[in-house]
């Protein structure tokens, strides 16, 4: 674990442009990298689980945002339809009010001026269809405008939602690519360090130990003796760096 407590390596983790997760695999041990990392996990498998959890959270957020956009679009469309309905009702009420006023005016003129009743009635009859036609055309134009505006608003909301969804998907793809690249790099570095350790271990043979002034004691069959308690007369071989010395034991040591 000592090689993980390295200042340059910790500084690299701190300066890394994306969050760094650690999963050394020793739950009871802690190193400098665990302290400076964004998140510490017990094992590498838990690191993958944490990344998967974050991705699922981001996907859930995208889905919730999309549902929210759809809800807002539906509410705007319903409001536009309600406004169009109210405008149509207002136009109809105005037309009926104008007709009522026209009838009252016709009745008043008929009572005050009897000799002009026929002409006034004909003018009122002629004016009524034109006025009704104008009102109807205005109502149709208002309804058509409301429909066009509703479609435009709905299209804009849909396009914005699609753009946000594409942006989120691209972000997720980039994050997955970065994670895969970092994982491959970490695996390659770990493999290189393992090979170096194996080479170092392989180089620590008994010959180096003998060259430093130590000796290896074996019995007559070539087995290594690790204790001084041997039977009297046992053949003992003492191996030095420059050769082997054979002798016999004179008795069992009391120590």
ABEGO torsion letter per residue (X at the ends): XAAABBAAAAAAAAABABBBBBBAGBAABBBAAAAABABBBABAAAAAAAAAAAAAAAAAAAAAAAAAAAAAAAAAAAAAAAAAAAAAAAAAAAAAAAAAAAAAAAAAAAAABAAAAAAAAAAAAAAAAAAAAAAAAAAAAAAAAAAAAAAAAAAAAAAAAAAAAAAAAAAAAAAAAAAAAAAAAAAAAAAAAAAAAAAAAAABBAAAAAAAGBBBBBBAAGBBBABABBBBGBBBBBBBAAEBBBBBBAEBBAX
